[in-house]
Amino acid sequence: MNNATAFPLLRLRRAGVLLDLPWELELEAWPASLDFRVLPVGPSRHLVRFLVVDGALIALKEEPIDVAEREYAVLNHLERVRLPAVNAIGIASRPAAGSAVLVTEYLAHSLQFRRLLARFPLGPGPYRDRLLDAMAWLLVDLHRGGVFWGDCSLANTLFRRDGARIQAFLVDAETSEVHPSLSDGQRAFDLEILVENVGYGLADVALSQGRPDDVESAIAASENVRERYHAVWHELHLEPRLPAGDRHAIRGQLRRLNELGFAVDEIEVVPAAGGDDVRLRVATTNRAFHAIELERLTGIHALEGQARLLLNDMREHIAWLRHRTGRATTEEIGARRWRRHVLDPALRLLRPVVGDRDLIQAYSDVLEHKWLLSERAGRDVGLKAAIEAYLAEGAPAPEVPTPALPPARDFTTSLDE
Protein backbone atom coordinates (compact mmCIF):
# COMPACT_ATOMS: atom_id res chain seq x y z
CA MET A 1 0.00 0.00 0.00
CA ASN A 2 1.23 3.49 -0.85
CA ASN A 3 2.39 5.42 2.23
CA ALA A 4 0.09 8.29 1.26
CA THR A 5 -2.92 5.97 1.68
CA ALA A 6 -1.64 3.86 4.59
CA PHE A 7 -4.04 3.56 7.52
CA PRO A 8 -3.39 6.46 9.90
CA LEU A 9 -2.61 6.58 13.60
CA LEU A 10 -6.17 6.67 14.88
CA ARG A 11 -7.39 7.70 18.34
CA LEU A 12 -11.12 7.73 18.97
CA ARG A 13 -12.95 8.44 22.21
CA ARG A 14 -15.95 6.74 20.63
CA ALA A 15 -15.65 3.80 18.30
CA GLY A 16 -18.57 2.13 16.56
CA VAL A 17 -19.42 3.59 13.16
CA LEU A 18 -16.52 6.05 13.30
CA LEU A 19 -14.13 3.13 12.72
CA ASP A 20 -15.62 2.60 9.26
CA LEU A 21 -14.75 6.06 7.91
CA PRO A 22 -12.00 6.37 5.23
CA TRP A 23 -9.33 7.80 7.53
CA GLU A 24 -6.55 6.77 5.15
CA LEU A 25 -7.72 9.37 2.59
CA GLU A 26 -7.25 13.11 2.54
CA LEU A 27 -10.41 14.74 3.85
CA GLU A 28 -11.13 16.36 0.48
CA ALA A 29 -11.09 12.90 -1.15
CA TRP A 30 -13.67 11.30 1.14
CA PRO A 31 -16.47 9.86 -1.03
CA ALA A 32 -19.53 11.97 -1.71
CA SER A 33 -21.70 8.97 -0.80
CA LEU A 34 -21.06 9.81 2.84
CA ASP A 35 -23.71 11.95 4.52
CA PHE A 36 -21.93 15.32 4.36
CA ARG A 37 -23.76 18.50 5.30
CA VAL A 38 -22.96 21.99 4.06
CA LEU A 39 -22.88 24.42 6.97
CA PRO A 40 -21.51 27.94 7.21
CA VAL A 41 -18.00 28.22 8.66
CA GLY A 42 -15.88 31.21 9.47
CA PRO A 43 -12.60 32.00 7.72
CA SER A 44 -10.25 29.03 8.19
CA ARG A 45 -6.75 28.15 7.06
CA HIS A 46 -7.79 24.51 6.91
CA LEU A 47 -10.47 22.39 5.27
CA VAL A 48 -13.52 21.83 7.49
CA ARG A 49 -16.33 19.41 6.60
CA PHE A 50 -19.45 18.31 8.48
CA LEU A 51 -20.64 14.73 8.45
CA VAL A 52 -23.62 12.88 9.90
CA VAL A 53 -22.47 9.64 11.54
CA ASP A 54 -24.91 7.34 13.32
CA GLY A 55 -27.44 10.17 13.55
CA ALA A 56 -25.00 12.68 15.08
CA LEU A 57 -23.30 15.60 13.35
CA ILE A 58 -19.52 15.82 13.63
CA ALA A 59 -16.99 18.36 12.38
CA LEU A 60 -13.82 17.22 10.60
CA LYS A 61 -10.85 19.54 10.22
CA GLU A 62 -7.65 18.63 8.35
CA GLU A 63 -4.52 20.42 9.58
CA PRO A 64 -0.80 19.78 10.21
CA ILE A 65 -0.17 16.97 12.69
CA ASP A 66 1.46 19.09 15.39
CA VAL A 67 -1.38 21.63 15.27
CA ALA A 68 -4.06 18.92 15.41
CA GLU A 69 -2.34 17.11 18.29
CA ARG A 70 -2.10 20.31 20.31
CA GLU A 71 -5.71 21.25 19.58
CA TYR A 72 -6.92 17.76 20.48
CA ALA A 73 -5.09 17.92 23.84
CA VAL A 74 -6.39 21.41 24.65
CA LEU A 75 -10.01 20.54 23.81
CA ASN A 76 -9.82 17.39 25.94
CA HIS A 77 -8.49 19.49 28.83
CA LEU A 78 -11.31 22.02 28.42
CA GLU A 79 -13.88 19.24 28.56
CA ARG A 80 -12.32 17.71 31.68
CA VAL A 81 -12.42 21.00 33.58
CA ARG A 82 -15.88 21.86 32.19
CA LEU A 83 -14.94 25.01 30.32
CA PRO A 84 -17.14 26.16 27.40
CA ALA A 85 -15.75 24.64 24.21
CA VAL A 86 -16.59 22.06 21.58
CA ASN A 87 -15.73 18.46 22.53
CA ALA A 88 -13.00 16.56 20.70
CA ILE A 89 -13.85 12.93 19.96
CA GLY A 90 -10.91 11.77 17.86
CA ILE A 91 -7.84 12.42 15.76
CA ALA A 92 -6.44 10.55 12.75
CA SER A 93 -2.79 11.34 11.98
CA ARG A 94 -1.18 10.50 8.62
CA PRO A 95 2.59 10.90 9.20
CA ALA A 96 3.49 10.26 5.56
CA ALA A 97 1.30 13.16 4.47
CA GLY A 98 2.16 15.33 7.49
CA SER A 99 -1.52 15.97 8.17
CA ALA A 100 -4.21 14.92 10.60
CA VAL A 101 -7.98 15.08 10.80
CA LEU A 102 -9.37 16.41 14.08
CA VAL A 103 -12.90 15.20 14.93
CA THR A 104 -15.18 17.25 17.16
CA GLU A 105 -18.84 17.16 18.08
CA TYR A 106 -21.03 19.71 16.39
CA LEU A 107 -22.28 22.05 19.11
CA ALA A 108 -26.05 21.60 19.14
CA HIS A 109 -28.22 24.73 18.75
CA SER A 110 -25.14 26.86 18.11
CA LEU A 111 -24.79 29.86 15.82
CA GLN A 112 -21.98 31.80 14.24
CA PHE A 113 -21.91 35.47 15.11
CA ARG A 114 -22.77 36.52 11.53
CA ARG A 115 -25.99 34.54 11.62
CA LEU A 116 -26.80 35.76 15.10
CA LEU A 117 -26.45 39.39 14.03
CA ALA A 118 -27.87 38.95 10.54
CA ARG A 119 -31.42 39.85 11.53
CA PHE A 120 -30.61 42.67 13.94
CA PRO A 121 -29.24 46.20 13.60
CA LEU A 122 -25.56 46.19 14.43
CA GLY A 123 -25.66 49.39 16.46
CA PRO A 124 -26.06 49.65 20.23
CA GLY A 125 -28.71 47.27 21.46
CA PRO A 126 -29.31 44.17 23.56
CA TYR A 127 -27.92 41.62 21.12
CA ARG A 128 -24.63 43.37 20.52
CA ASP A 129 -24.28 43.93 24.26
CA ARG A 130 -25.00 40.28 24.97
CA LEU A 131 -22.50 39.23 22.33
CA LEU A 132 -19.77 41.40 23.87
CA ASP A 133 -20.65 40.10 27.33
CA ALA A 134 -20.40 36.53 26.08
CA MET A 135 -16.92 37.09 24.63
CA ALA A 136 -15.67 38.75 27.83
CA TRP A 137 -17.09 35.97 29.98
CA LEU A 138 -15.56 33.27 27.78
CA LEU A 139 -12.10 34.78 28.06
CA VAL A 140 -12.48 35.14 31.84
CA ASP A 141 -13.48 31.47 32.07
CA LEU A 142 -10.50 30.36 29.99
CA HIS A 143 -8.00 32.52 31.85
CA ARG A 144 -9.24 31.33 35.23
CA GLY A 145 -8.62 27.80 33.96
CA GLY A 146 -5.05 28.62 32.89
CA VAL A 147 -5.86 28.58 29.16
CA PHE A 148 -4.17 31.07 26.84
CA TRP A 149 -6.39 31.23 23.75
CA GLY A 150 -3.99 32.99 21.40
CA ASP A 151 -6.47 33.56 18.57
CA CYS A 152 -9.51 35.01 20.32
CA SER A 153 -12.06 36.15 17.78
CA LEU A 154 -15.74 36.05 16.91
CA ALA A 155 -14.92 33.73 14.00
CA ASN A 156 -13.34 31.16 16.36
CA THR A 157 -16.38 31.14 18.63
CA LEU A 158 -19.82 29.59 18.53
CA PHE A 159 -22.79 31.03 20.35
CA ARG A 160 -25.91 29.65 21.96
CA ARG A 161 -28.87 31.60 23.22
CA ASP A 162 -28.92 31.08 26.98
CA GLY A 163 -32.12 32.32 28.51
CA ALA A 164 -31.97 36.11 28.22
CA ARG A 165 -28.22 35.94 27.56
CA ILE A 166 -25.81 34.52 25.03
CA GLN A 167 -23.24 31.85 25.87
CA ALA A 168 -19.95 31.72 23.93
CA PHE A 169 -17.98 28.52 23.26
CA LEU A 170 -14.41 28.18 22.02
CA VAL A 171 -14.41 26.28 18.75
CA ASP A 172 -10.83 26.71 17.50
CA ALA A 173 -7.90 25.90 19.79
CA GLU A 174 -5.13 25.74 17.19
CA THR A 175 -3.01 28.34 19.00
CA SER A 176 -4.17 27.64 22.55
CA GLU A 177 -1.93 26.65 25.45
CA VAL A 178 -2.70 25.23 28.88
CA HIS A 179 -0.71 26.45 31.90
CA PRO A 180 -1.08 26.01 35.68
CA SER A 181 -1.98 29.71 35.71
CA LEU A 182 -1.55 32.74 33.46
CA SER A 183 0.55 35.79 34.19
CA ASP A 184 -0.95 39.27 34.01
CA GLY A 185 1.08 39.78 30.83
CA GLN A 186 -0.36 36.68 29.16
CA ARG A 187 -3.89 37.70 30.07
CA ALA A 188 -3.35 41.27 28.82
CA PHE A 189 -1.92 40.02 25.52
CA ASP A 190 -4.83 37.60 24.98
CA LEU A 191 -7.32 40.34 25.82
CA GLU A 192 -5.66 42.73 23.36
CA ILE A 193 -6.01 40.13 20.61
CA LEU A 194 -9.68 39.67 21.48
CA VAL A 195 -10.50 43.39 21.47
CA GLU A 196 -8.79 43.87 18.10
CA ASN A 197 -10.41 40.83 16.50
CA VAL A 198 -13.89 41.65 17.84
CA GLY A 199 -13.53 45.14 16.35
CA TYR A 200 -12.58 43.67 12.97
CA GLY A 201 -15.44 41.16 13.14
CA LEU A 202 -18.11 43.73 13.96
CA ALA A 203 -16.77 46.14 11.34
CA ASP A 204 -16.86 43.39 8.74
CA VAL A 205 -20.50 42.62 9.58
CA ALA A 206 -21.32 46.33 9.28
CA LEU A 207 -19.84 46.40 5.76
CA SER A 208 -21.53 43.16 4.74
CA GLN A 209 -24.87 44.60 5.90
CA GLY A 210 -24.29 47.74 3.83
CA ARG A 211 -23.69 49.93 6.89
CA PRO A 212 -20.36 51.67 6.24
CA ASP A 213 -21.31 54.47 8.64
CA ASP A 214 -21.45 51.95 11.50
CA VAL A 215 -17.87 50.69 11.04
CA GLU A 216 -16.31 53.24 13.37
CA SER A 217 -18.87 52.70 16.12
CA ALA A 218 -18.47 48.93 15.77
CA ILE A 219 -14.73 49.18 16.33
CA ALA A 220 -15.25 51.50 19.29
CA ALA A 221 -17.75 49.05 20.77
CA SER A 222 -15.11 46.33 20.86
CA GLU A 223 -13.37 48.27 23.64
CA ASN A 224 -16.38 47.36 25.79
CA VAL A 225 -15.09 43.80 25.85
CA ARG A 226 -11.99 44.98 27.68
CA GLU A 227 -14.08 46.88 30.25
CA ARG A 228 -16.43 43.94 30.77
CA TYR A 229 -13.53 41.51 31.15
CA HIS A 230 -11.81 43.68 33.78
CA ALA A 231 -15.06 44.22 35.69
CA VAL A 232 -15.72 40.47 36.01
CA TRP A 233 -12.08 39.64 36.76
CA HIS A 234 -12.01 42.29 39.49
CA GLU A 235 -15.21 40.98 41.07
CA LEU A 236 -13.86 37.43 41.19
CA HIS A 237 -10.54 38.45 42.73
CA LEU A 238 -11.85 41.06 45.12
CA GLU A 239 -10.75 40.67 48.74
CA PRO A 240 -13.13 43.02 50.54
CA ARG A 241 -12.37 44.33 54.00
CA LEU A 242 -15.38 43.66 56.23
CA PRO A 243 -16.26 44.06 59.92
CA ALA A 244 -15.23 40.86 61.69
CA GLY A 245 -18.67 40.24 63.19
CA ASP A 246 -20.70 41.16 60.13
CA ARG A 247 -21.73 37.72 58.86
CA HIS A 248 -24.46 39.34 56.77
CA ALA A 249 -21.83 41.27 54.75
CA ILE A 250 -19.92 38.03 54.15
CA ARG A 251 -23.07 36.24 52.98
CA GLY A 252 -23.89 39.21 50.76
CA GLN A 253 -20.54 38.94 49.01
CA LEU A 254 -21.09 35.22 48.44
CA ARG A 255 -24.57 35.93 47.02
CA ARG A 256 -23.04 38.42 44.59
CA LEU A 257 -20.77 35.69 43.23
CA ASN A 258 -23.68 33.25 43.02
CA GLU A 259 -25.68 35.85 41.06
CA LEU A 260 -22.80 35.97 38.57
CA GLY A 261 -23.16 32.21 38.22
CA PHE A 262 -20.19 31.08 40.31
CA ALA A 263 -20.49 28.43 43.00
CA VAL A 264 -18.26 29.05 45.99
CA ASP A 265 -15.68 26.33 46.52
CA GLU A 266 -14.00 27.72 49.63
CA ILE A 267 -14.01 30.89 51.69
CA GLU A 268 -11.15 32.16 53.81
CA VAL A 269 -11.69 34.85 56.44
CA VAL A 270 -8.34 36.44 57.31
CA PRO A 271 -7.78 39.05 60.05
CA ALA A 272 -6.87 42.36 58.40
CA ALA A 273 -3.78 44.25 59.51
CA GLY A 274 -4.33 47.16 61.86
CA GLY A 275 -7.87 46.73 63.08
CA ASP A 276 -10.79 44.49 63.93
CA ASP A 277 -11.79 43.96 60.31
CA VAL A 278 -11.26 40.81 58.23
CA ARG A 279 -10.45 40.20 54.61
CA LEU A 280 -12.63 37.77 52.70
CA ARG A 281 -10.97 35.50 50.14
CA VAL A 282 -13.23 33.35 48.02
CA ALA A 283 -12.34 30.48 45.70
CA THR A 284 -15.00 29.86 43.05
CA THR A 285 -15.72 27.00 40.69
CA ASN A 286 -16.84 27.21 37.08
CA ARG A 287 -19.78 29.40 36.07
CA ALA A 288 -22.59 26.89 36.58
CA PHE A 289 -24.13 27.71 39.97
CA HIS A 290 -27.74 27.86 38.80
CA ALA A 291 -27.30 25.02 36.28
CA ILE A 292 -26.03 22.70 39.05
CA GLU A 293 -28.86 23.75 41.37
CA LEU A 294 -31.52 23.16 38.70
CA GLU A 295 -30.11 19.73 37.84
CA ARG A 296 -29.99 18.78 41.54
CA LEU A 297 -33.63 19.73 42.10
CA THR A 298 -35.21 18.61 38.83
CA GLY A 299 -32.75 16.50 36.83
CA ILE A 300 -32.88 19.05 33.99
CA HIS A 301 -29.62 19.89 32.25
CA ALA A 302 -29.56 23.51 31.06
CA LEU A 303 -27.17 26.35 30.36
CA GLU A 304 -26.51 28.77 33.21
CA GLY A 305 -28.75 31.60 31.97
CA GLN A 306 -31.58 29.20 31.17
CA ALA A 307 -31.26 27.62 34.61
CA ARG A 308 -31.54 31.00 36.27
CA LEU A 309 -34.86 31.71 34.55
CA LEU A 310 -36.23 28.24 35.26
CA LEU A 311 -35.26 28.37 38.93
CA ASN A 312 -37.05 31.71 39.31
CA ASP A 313 -40.14 30.24 37.63
CA MET A 314 -39.96 27.15 39.85
CA ARG A 315 -39.63 29.21 43.03
CA GLU A 316 -42.58 31.40 42.06
CA HIS A 317 -44.63 28.22 41.71
CA ILE A 318 -43.44 26.94 45.09
CA ALA A 319 -44.39 30.26 46.74
CA TRP A 320 -47.85 29.96 45.16
CA LEU A 321 -48.16 26.37 46.41
CA ARG A 322 -47.29 27.43 49.95
CA HIS A 323 -49.81 30.26 49.81
CA ARG A 324 -52.59 28.06 48.40
CA THR A 325 -52.10 25.12 50.75
CA GLY A 326 -50.93 27.02 53.80
CA ARG A 327 -48.21 24.39 54.21
CA ALA A 328 -44.42 24.76 54.19
CA THR A 329 -43.78 22.85 50.98
CA THR A 330 -40.09 21.95 50.76
CA GLU A 331 -38.11 23.09 47.75
CA GLU A 332 -37.45 19.50 46.71
CA ILE A 333 -41.15 18.55 46.73
CA GLY A 334 -42.12 21.87 45.12
CA ALA A 335 -39.54 21.35 42.37
CA ARG A 336 -41.02 17.94 41.50
CA ARG A 337 -44.54 19.37 41.42
CA TRP A 338 -43.41 22.32 39.26
CA ARG A 339 -41.84 19.99 36.76
CA ARG A 340 -44.82 17.64 36.66
CA HIS A 341 -47.61 20.25 36.55
CA VAL A 342 -45.96 23.25 34.88
CA LEU A 343 -42.79 22.58 32.91
CA ASP A 344 -43.48 19.17 31.36
CA PRO A 345 -46.99 20.10 30.08
CA ALA A 346 -45.55 23.31 28.61
CA LEU A 347 -42.75 21.44 26.87
CA ARG A 348 -45.25 19.00 25.36
CA LEU A 349 -47.08 21.95 23.81
CA LEU A 350 -43.91 23.58 22.53
CA ARG A 351 -42.17 20.50 21.12
CA PRO A 352 -44.24 20.09 17.91
CA VAL A 353 -43.61 23.72 16.94
CA VAL A 354 -40.04 24.11 18.14
CA GLY A 355 -38.86 20.96 16.37
CA ASP A 356 -35.12 20.41 16.66
CA ARG A 357 -34.49 23.78 18.31
CA ASP A 358 -33.46 23.99 21.96
CA LEU A 359 -36.65 23.17 23.88
CA ILE A 360 -35.42 24.62 27.18
CA GLN A 361 -34.52 27.85 25.40
CA ALA A 362 -38.02 27.93 23.90
CA TYR A 363 -39.50 27.72 27.40
CA SER A 364 -37.12 30.49 28.48
CA ASP A 365 -38.47 32.55 25.57
CA VAL A 366 -42.01 31.88 26.82
CA LEU A 367 -41.07 33.21 30.25
CA GLU A 368 -39.70 36.36 28.61
CA HIS A 369 -42.92 36.58 26.55
CA LYS A 370 -44.94 36.24 29.75
CA TRP A 371 -43.03 39.07 31.38
CA LEU A 372 -43.56 41.40 28.40
CA LEU A 373 -47.28 40.60 28.18
CA SER A 374 -47.68 41.11 31.93
CA GLU A 375 -45.89 44.47 31.75
CA ARG A 376 -48.27 45.63 29.03
CA ALA A 377 -51.34 44.35 30.88
CA GLY A 378 -50.26 45.64 34.27
CA ARG A 379 -50.89 42.21 35.81
CA ASP A 380 -49.61 38.65 35.63
CA VAL A 381 -51.22 37.20 32.49
CA GLY A 382 -50.29 33.62 33.42
CA LEU A 383 -48.31 30.94 31.66
CA LYS A 384 -51.23 29.66 29.59
CA ALA A 385 -51.76 33.03 27.88
CA ALA A 386 -48.03 33.46 27.35
CA ILE A 387 -47.68 30.10 25.59
CA GLU A 388 -50.76 30.80 23.50
CA ALA A 389 -49.40 34.17 22.37
CA TYR A 390 -45.92 32.71 21.76
CA LEU A 391 -47.28 29.93 19.56
CA ALA A 392 -49.62 32.34 17.78
CA GLU A 393 -46.57 34.34 16.75
CA GLY A 394 -44.91 31.21 15.38
CA ALA A 395 -42.68 30.49 18.40
CA PRO A 396 -40.23 33.18 17.29
CA ALA A 397 -36.50 32.82 17.82
CA PRO A 398 -34.06 35.48 16.65
CA GLU A 399 -31.82 32.97 14.92
CA VAL A 400 -34.44 31.31 12.72
CA PRO A 401 -37.13 32.50 10.29
CA THR A 402 -40.52 32.94 11.92
CA PRO A 403 -43.29 30.97 10.19
CA ALA A 404 -46.88 32.07 10.63
CA LEU A 405 -48.76 29.54 12.73
CA PRO A 406 -52.34 29.57 14.04
CA PRO A 407 -52.88 30.07 17.77
CA ALA A 408 -52.69 26.94 19.87
CA ARG A 409 -55.84 26.26 21.88
CA ASP A 410 -55.26 22.85 23.50
CA PHE A 411 -54.03 23.74 26.99
CA THR A 412 -54.02 21.60 30.10
CA THR A 413 -55.49 23.34 33.11
CA SER A 414 -52.49 22.36 35.25
CA LEU A 415 -50.39 25.07 33.57
CA ASP A 416 -52.11 27.76 35.61
CA GLU A 417 -53.35 25.87 38.63
C-alpha positions in Angstrom: 0.0 0.0 0.0 1.2 3.5 -0.8 2.4 5.4 2.2 0.1 8.3 1.3 -2.9 6.0 1.7 -1.6 3.9 4.6 -4.0 3.6 7.5 -3.4 6.5 9.9 -2.6 6.6 13.6 -6.2 6.7 14.9 -7.4 7.7 18.3 -11.1 7.7 19.0 -12.9 8.4 22.2 -15.9 6.7 20.6 -15.6 3.8 18.3 -18.6 2.1 16.6 -19.4 3.6 13.2 -16.5 6.0 13.3 -14.1 3.1 12.7 -15.6 2.6 9.3 -14.7 6.1 7.9 -12.0 6.4 5.2 -9.3 7.8 7.5 -6.6 6.8 5.1 -7.7 9.4 2.6 -7.3 13.1 2.5 -10.4 14.7 3.8 -11.1 16.4 0.5 -11.1 12.9 -1.2 -13.7 11.3 1.1 -16.5 9.9 -1.0 -19.5 12.0 -1.7 -21.7 9.0 -0.8 -21.1 9.8 2.8 -23.7 12.0 4.5 -21.9 15.3 4.4 -23.8 18.5 5.3 -23.0 22.0 4.1 -22.9 24.4 7.0 -21.5 27.9 7.2 -18.0 28.2 8.7 -15.9 31.2 9.5 -12.6 32.0 7.7 -10.2 29.0 8.2 -6.7 28.1 7.1 -7.8 24.5 6.9 -10.5 22.4 5.3 -13.5 21.8 7.5 -16.3 19.4 6.6 -19.4 18.3 8.5 -20.6 14.7 8.4 -23.6 12.9 9.9 -22.5 9.6 11.5 -24.9 7.3 13.3 -27.4 10.2 13.6 -25.0 12.7 15.1 -23.3 15.6 13.3 -19.5 15.8 13.6 -17.0 18.4 12.4 -13.8 17.2 10.6 -10.8 19.5 10.2 -7.6 18.6 8.4 -4.5 20.4 9.6 -0.8 19.8 10.2 -0.2 17.0 12.7 1.5 19.1 15.4 -1.4 21.6 15.3 -4.1 18.9 15.4 -2.3 17.1 18.3 -2.1 20.3 20.3 -5.7 21.3 19.6 -6.9 17.8 20.5 -5.1 17.9 23.8 -6.4 21.4 24.6 -10.0 20.5 23.8 -9.8 17.4 25.9 -8.5 19.5 28.8 -11.3 22.0 28.4 -13.9 19.2 28.6 -12.3 17.7 31.7 -12.4 21.0 33.6 -15.9 21.9 32.2 -14.9 25.0 30.3 -17.1 26.2 27.4 -15.7 24.6 24.2 -16.6 22.1 21.6 -15.7 18.5 22.5 -13.0 16.6 20.7 -13.9 12.9 20.0 -10.9 11.8 17.9 -7.8 12.4 15.8 -6.4 10.6 12.7 -2.8 11.3 12.0 -1.2 10.5 8.6 2.6 10.9 9.2 3.5 10.3 5.6 1.3 13.2 4.5 2.2 15.3 7.5 -1.5 16.0 8.2 -4.2 14.9 10.6 -8.0 15.1 10.8 -9.4 16.4 14.1 -12.9 15.2 14.9 -15.2 17.3 17.2 -18.8 17.2 18.1 -21.0 19.7 16.4 -22.3 22.0 19.1 -26.1 21.6 19.1 -28.2 24.7 18.8 -25.1 26.9 18.1 -24.8 29.9 15.8 -22.0 31.8 14.2 -21.9 35.5 15.1 -22.8 36.5 11.5 -26.0 34.5 11.6 -26.8 35.8 15.1 -26.5 39.4 14.0 -27.9 39.0 10.5 -31.4 39.8 11.5 -30.6 42.7 13.9 -29.2 46.2 13.6 -25.6 46.2 14.4 -25.7 49.4 16.5 -26.1 49.6 20.2 -28.7 47.3 21.5 -29.3 44.2 23.6 -27.9 41.6 21.1 -24.6 43.4 20.5 -24.3 43.9 24.3 -25.0 40.3 25.0 -22.5 39.2 22.3 -19.8 41.4 23.9 -20.7 40.1 27.3 -20.4 36.5 26.1 -16.9 37.1 24.6 -15.7 38.8 27.8 -17.1 36.0 30.0 -15.6 33.3 27.8 -12.1 34.8 28.1 -12.5 35.1 31.8 -13.5 31.5 32.1 -10.5 30.4 30.0 -8.0 32.5 31.9 -9.2 31.3 35.2 -8.6 27.8 34.0 -5.0 28.6 32.9 -5.9 28.6 29.2 -4.2 31.1 26.8 -6.4 31.2 23.7 -4.0 33.0 21.4 -6.5 33.6 18.6 -9.5 35.0 20.3 -12.1 36.2 17.8 -15.7 36.0 16.9 -14.9 33.7 14.0 -13.3 31.2 16.4 -16.4 31.1 18.6 -19.8 29.6 18.5 -22.8 31.0 20.4 -25.9 29.7 22.0 -28.9 31.6 23.2 -28.9 31.1 27.0 -32.1 32.3 28.5 -32.0 36.1 28.2 -28.2 35.9 27.6 -25.8 34.5 25.0 -23.2 31.8 25.9 -20.0 31.7 23.9 -18.0 28.5 23.3 -14.4 28.2 22.0 -14.4 26.3 18.7 -10.8 26.7 17.5 -7.9 25.9 19.8 -5.1 25.7 17.2 -3.0 28.3 19.0 -4.2 27.6 22.6 -1.9 26.6 25.4 -2.7 25.2 28.9 -0.7 26.5 31.9 -1.1 26.0 35.7 -2.0 29.7 35.7 -1.6 32.7 33.5 0.6 35.8 34.2 -1.0 39.3 34.0 1.1 39.8 30.8 -0.4 36.7 29.2 -3.9 37.7 30.1 -3.4 41.3 28.8 -1.9 40.0 25.5 -4.8 37.6 25.0 -7.3 40.3 25.8 -5.7 42.7 23.4 -6.0 40.1 20.6 -9.7 39.7 21.5 -10.5 43.4 21.5 -8.8 43.9 18.1 -10.4 40.8 16.5 -13.9 41.7 17.8 -13.5 45.1 16.3 -12.6 43.7 13.0 -15.4 41.2 13.1 -18.1 43.7 14.0 -16.8 46.1 11.3 -16.9 43.4 8.7 -20.5 42.6 9.6 -21.3 46.3 9.3 -19.8 46.4 5.8 -21.5 43.2 4.7 -24.9 44.6 5.9 -24.3 47.7 3.8 -23.7 49.9 6.9 -20.4 51.7 6.2 -21.3 54.5 8.6 -21.4 51.9 11.5 -17.9 50.7 11.0 -16.3 53.2 13.4 -18.9 52.7 16.1 -18.5 48.9 15.8 -14.7 49.2 16.3 -15.2 51.5 19.3 -17.8 49.0 20.8 -15.1 46.3 20.9 -13.4 48.3 23.6 -16.4 47.4 25.8 -15.1 43.8 25.8 -12.0 45.0 27.7 -14.1 46.9 30.2 -16.4 43.9 30.8 -13.5 41.5 31.2 -11.8 43.7 33.8 -15.1 44.2 35.7 -15.7 40.5 36.0 -12.1 39.6 36.8 -12.0 42.3 39.5 -15.2 41.0 41.1 -13.9 37.4 41.2 -10.5 38.5 42.7 -11.9 41.1 45.1 -10.8 40.7 48.7 -13.1 43.0 50.5 -12.4 44.3 54.0 -15.4 43.7 56.2 -16.3 44.1 59.9 -15.2 40.9 61.7 -18.7 40.2 63.2 -20.7 41.2 60.1 -21.7 37.7 58.9 -24.5 39.3 56.8 -21.8 41.3 54.7 -19.9 38.0 54.1 -23.1 36.2 53.0 -23.9 39.2 50.8 -20.5 38.9 49.0 -21.1 35.2 48.4 -24.6 35.9 47.0 -23.0 38.4 44.6 -20.8 35.7 43.2 -23.7 33.3 43.0 -25.7 35.8 41.1 -22.8 36.0 38.6 -23.2 32.2 38.2 -20.2 31.1 40.3 -20.5 28.4 43.0 -18.3 29.1 46.0 -15.7 26.3 46.5 -14.0 27.7 49.6 -14.0 30.9 51.7 -11.1 32.2 53.8 -11.7 34.8 56.4 -8.3 36.4 57.3 -7.8 39.0 60.1 -6.9 42.4 58.4 -3.8 44.2 59.5 -4.3 47.2 61.9 -7.9 46.7 63.1 -10.8 44.5 63.9 -11.8 44.0 60.3 -11.3 40.8 58.2 -10.4 40.2 54.6 -12.6 37.8 52.7 -11.0 35.5 50.1 -13.2 33.4 48.0 -12.3 30.5 45.7 -15.0 29.9 43.1 -15.7 27.0 40.7 -16.8 27.2 37.1 -19.8 29.4 36.1 -22.6 26.9 36.6 -24.1 27.7 40.0 -27.7 27.9 38.8 -27.3 25.0 36.3 -26.0 22.7 39.0 -28.9 23.8 41.4 -31.5 23.2 38.7 -30.1 19.7 37.8 -30.0 18.8 41.5 -33.6 19.7 42.1 -35.2 18.6 38.8 -32.8 16.5 36.8 -32.9 19.1 34.0 -29.6 19.9 32.2 -29.6 23.5 31.1 -27.2 26.4 30.4 -26.5 28.8 33.2 -28.7 31.6 32.0 -31.6 29.2 31.2 -31.3 27.6 34.6 -31.5 31.0 36.3 -34.9 31.7 34.6 -36.2 28.2 35.3 -35.3 28.4 38.9 -37.0 31.7 39.3 -40.1 30.2 37.6 -40.0 27.2 39.8 -39.6 29.2 43.0 -42.6 31.4 42.1 -44.6 28.2 41.7 -43.4 26.9 45.1 -44.4 30.3 46.7 -47.8 30.0 45.2 -48.2 26.4 46.4 -47.3 27.4 49.9 -49.8 30.3 49.8 -52.6 28.1 48.4 -52.1 25.1 50.7 -50.9 27.0 53.8 -48.2 24.4 54.2 -44.4 24.8 54.2 -43.8 22.8 51.0 -40.1 22.0 50.8 -38.1 23.1 47.7 -37.5 19.5 46.7 -41.2 18.6 46.7 -42.1 21.9 45.1 -39.5 21.3 42.4 -41.0 17.9 41.5 -44.5 19.4 41.4 -43.4 22.3 39.3 -41.8 20.0 36.8 -44.8 17.6 36.7 -47.6 20.2 36.6 -46.0 23.3 34.9 -42.8 22.6 32.9 -43.5 19.2 31.4 -47.0 20.1 30.1 -45.6 23.3 28.6 -42.8 21.4 26.9 -45.2 19.0 25.4 -47.1 22.0 23.8 -43.9 23.6 22.5 -42.2 20.5 21.1 -44.2 20.1 17.9 -43.6 23.7 16.9 -40.0 24.1 18.1 -38.9 21.0 16.4 -35.1 20.4 16.7 -34.5 23.8 18.3 -33.5 24.0 22.0 -36.6 23.2 23.9 -35.4 24.6 27.2 -34.5 27.9 25.4 -38.0 27.9 23.9 -39.5 27.7 27.4 -37.1 30.5 28.5 -38.5 32.6 25.6 -42.0 31.9 26.8 -41.1 33.2 30.3 -39.7 36.4 28.6 -42.9 36.6 26.5 -44.9 36.2 29.7 -43.0 39.1 31.4 -43.6 41.4 28.4 -47.3 40.6 28.2 -47.7 41.1 31.9 -45.9 44.5 31.8 -48.3 45.6 29.0 -51.3 44.3 30.9 -50.3 45.6 34.3 -50.9 42.2 35.8 -49.6 38.6 35.6 -51.2 37.2 32.5 -50.3 33.6 33.4 -48.3 30.9 31.7 -51.2 29.7 29.6 -51.8 33.0 27.9 -48.0 33.5 27.4 -47.7 30.1 25.6 -50.8 30.8 23.5 -49.4 34.2 22.4 -45.9 32.7 21.8 -47.3 29.9 19.6 -49.6 32.3 17.8 -46.6 34.3 16.7 -44.9 31.2 15.4 -42.7 30.5 18.4 -40.2 33.2 17.3 -36.5 32.8 17.8 -34.1 35.5 16.6 -31.8 33.0 14.9 -34.4 31.3 12.7 -37.1 32.5 10.3 -40.5 32.9 11.9 -43.3 31.0 10.2 -46.9 32.1 10.6 -48.8 29.5 12.7 -52.3 29.6 14.0 -52.9 30.1 17.8 -52.7 26.9 19.9 -55.8 26.3 21.9 -55.3 22.9 23.5 -54.0 23.7 27.0 -54.0 21.6 30.1 -55.5 23.3 33.1 -52.5 22.4 35.3 -50.4 25.1 33.6 -52.1 27.8 35.6 -53.3 25.9 38.6 
